């Protein structure tokens, strides 16, 4: 009899305990749901929350916006650069403030024995109340003279054993009068491939607005009024030109009987927006002309 009483008592206690546990589980589940709707979920940019996916055992991962082009420019220069061979700069006064357009060269010692030998570079804009904002990156290929110099001067024990300037006369920079304010325009004789040239348009705050890359592997002689405006220091045609009042570039319109006709376009900038329009001027050449694309606008 005592054994039956004891078994009945234990059964009663277990029943009470299980009932209590179910209440606790219900309470925890309710709290988890509440947390997922408030503090337990990720708040989004609109003040709401990302949905909870219990079936997958976690939260739904929000979409991450892709970085803009300018913010990824430095990602193209490898971490293995181990030589700082020099830098060049041009100084301007833009909207009443000092601005420096600076080219910094960074090189890998492993490429010194190679042909062609090259250095990476990046171009930034900095100055009064403005930290460095990178607006261009690329590779500059060394000519025979500079390659011999680097191979002779390089000392693996000294980071700055090699020092040079590469762009010199064809590194040009100017303010440009936009419709609303002054902007920065500059060109360098390089990009990522040999025999190229780059035009860059940016704001005085270092925001990249547009750029154009020109293939200069062809020796092209232009005919037309003001054709000399498009020649670089070495006499190669850039297919773009600029000063403080105008930015122009050329595109092929047609080729007839061995003569190529190039139409001139003018760029304007208003409220950080770049637009183009034909100027009505045309140039001609009997030389082979590379593919000429419109500038890239960001």
N, C-alpha and C positions, 0 to 999 in steps of 0.2 A: 504493500500500500504506500509506504513512504517513497519507494522508487517511482511509482506513478505520479505522486504529488510533485516530486522533484522534476520529473520530465515535463509535466504540465507547466510548471513555473518557468523552466528554461525556455520552453516554446513561446510562452507569453512574452518573456523579455526579448527574445530574438525578433518577434513580430513588431514589437514597439520600436526596436532599433532600426529595423529595415524601413519602417514607415518614416522614421526621422531622416534616414539617409536619402530616401526619395525626395523629401522636401528640400534637403540640402542641395541635391543634384538639380532640382527644378530652379532653385534660387540662383545657383551658379550659372546655369544655362541662360537665365534671364539677364543676369549681370553681364555675361559675355556678349549677348545681343545688344544690350544698351551701350557697352563700351565700343562695339564695332560701329555704332552709329555716331559716337561722339569721340572720346579721347583715344579709343583703341584703333581708330581708322586714320588714314592719312588725309590731312586736309588738302583740298586742291586750291587752285588759284582763284576760284570763284567763291570760296568760303564754304563749299560743300565738302563731301567726303567720298573717297573712292570706295566702291562696293567691296564687300567681304565675300570671299569665295571659300566656304567651309569645305566643299567637296574636295578641293585641291589642298586643303590643309593650310591655307594662308590667305593673304590679301592679294587682290588683283594688282599687278604691277602697272603703274601709270605710264602713259606714253611720254618719252623724254624728247623734247624738241631738239632737232639737229642744230649743231653750232653753225653760225654764219661763216661764209668763206674767209673773211679776214681773220677770224679767231683761229683758223686752222693753218695759217701760213707757216708758222714756225715748226709745225709738226713735220714738215717735209725735210728739215735739216736734221741729220742723224745725231744721236748723242755721242757718237764716236769721234767727233771733231776734237782735235788735240793741238791745233796750231792757230794762233791769232795773227795772221800775216799783215794786218793793217786795216785802215779805214779811210774814207773820204767823206767830205760833207760840203753842202752849200747852205748859206745863210740867207734868210729872207725876213722882211717885215710884212706880216699879213694881218690886215685889220688892226693895225697899230701895235701888234705884238711880235716879239722875236720868235722865229721858227727856224730850226735847223733840220735839214734833210740829210740824214747820215747813212752811209753804206758801211756796214761792218762785215769784214771777210772772216770766215771760219773754215779751216782746212783739215782734212784727214792726212796724217803723215803717210798712210798706206798708199795714197795715190801719187806720191811724189815720183816713184820710179815708172809710173804708167804713162802711156801715150794714148789719148791726150791727157795732159795733167790739168787739173781744175781745182777751183776753190768754191765753196758755197758762199753765199752772201745773203744778208737781209738788209732792208731799208726801213728805217723808222723816222718818224717825225716827232720832235720834242722841242721844248722851249719854255717861255714864260707860262707858269701855271699849267703846264702840260707834261705829263710823263711820256715815256717813249711808246709810240703806237706804231706797230709794224704794218707796213702797207705793201711790201713786196719781198719775195724770196726767189732764189734761183741759184744757178751755177755760172761762174765766169771761167772760161777756158783760157789757159795761158798760151801765149805765143812762144816761139822757139827761144827767143832771148830770155823771157821771163822764166821759162821752164829751166833753162840752164842755170839761171841765178838761184832759183829755189833749191835745186839739187846740190849746188855748191854751198849755199849759206846755211842750209838746215842743220841744226844741232838738236838732237833729241833731248838734251838736258835743259834746253831753254825754250820756253813757250813762245817767246817773241823773237826767236833768232832770225826769222824771215819777216821782212817788212816791205810792203810795196803799195803803190796806188795803180789801179788797173784802168779805171774808167776815164779819168782825166778830162780831155776836151769834150768828149761825148756824154759826160754827166752834166746835164743842163737842168736848171730849175728856175721857175718864175712864179710870181703871183699872177692870178688870172681874174679879170673883172667879171664876176657873175652878175646876174640881174639884181641880186639882193645884197651881195657882199663879195669880198675877195676870197678866192680859192687858191690851192697849190697845184701846180702842174710841173712834172719833171720827167726826164727821160734818162735811161741808162742803156749802154750798148751790151745788153745781156738778157737772158731769161733762163730757161732750163736746158736748151739745146744750143750747139755752136751756131755762130753767125746769126744771132737774133738781136732785136732791140725792143725795149719796152717803154711805153708811155703810161704814166700814172696820173690820175686826177684825184685829189683828196681835199677834205675840208681843213680849215685851220686847226681843228681839234683832232686831226689824224684819222678821220673816218674815210675809208676807201670808197670812192664813188664809181670809178671806172678805170679800166686799163686796156691796153692794146698791145699785142705781140706781133712783131714783124719779122719775117724771114728775110735775111740779108745775104743769103748765099749766092744770089744772082747779082751781077754787075749790070745795073740798069741806068741808062742815060735818058732823062726826061726832056721833052721838048715842050715849050710853052712859056707864057709870061710868068715870071717868078719861080721857075723850076728850081733855081738854086736854093730856094727856101727848104727844099726837101733833101738836100745833100748833107751827109754827116762829115766829120773832120777828114775821114779817109776818102771821101768822094762817093761813097755808096749811098743809094737812095733809101731813105727811112720810110717814105710813104706817109709820114705824119710830120707836122710842124706846129710850133706854138710860140707865142709871146704873151705879154700881159693883156693884149686885146683880142686875141683869137687863138683857137685850137682847130686845126684842120687835118683831114686825112684823105687818102685816095682809095678808090675802088675801081676795079676793071668794069667797064660798061659794055665793051664789045671789042672784037678783033676782026679786022677786015684787011685782006691782002697783005698779011704780015705786019700790019700796024695795029698796036693795042691802044685803045682809048681809055683813059682813066678819068673818072668824074670826081670832082673835089666836093667834100662835105665839111660843114662847119659844126662844131659842138658848142652848145650853150649850157649854162648851169644856172638853175633858179631853185632856191629852197632845197638844196642838196640833190636835185634831180637833173640828170644829164640827158639832153635831147640833141638830135642832129637834123640837119637839113642841107640840101644841095646849095652850093654857092653860085652855080651857073658857069663855073670855070672847068675847062677840060685840058688834060695833058696827053701827049702821045709818046710812044716809044716803039722802036723796032726790036728791042731786046726782049728776051723771055722774062715774064713777070711771075713772081710767086703767087700762091693763093693769098688773097687779101680779105680778111673778115672784118665785120664791124667791131668796134670796141665792145668789150664786155662791161655791162652796167650792173652795179650791185645795189 
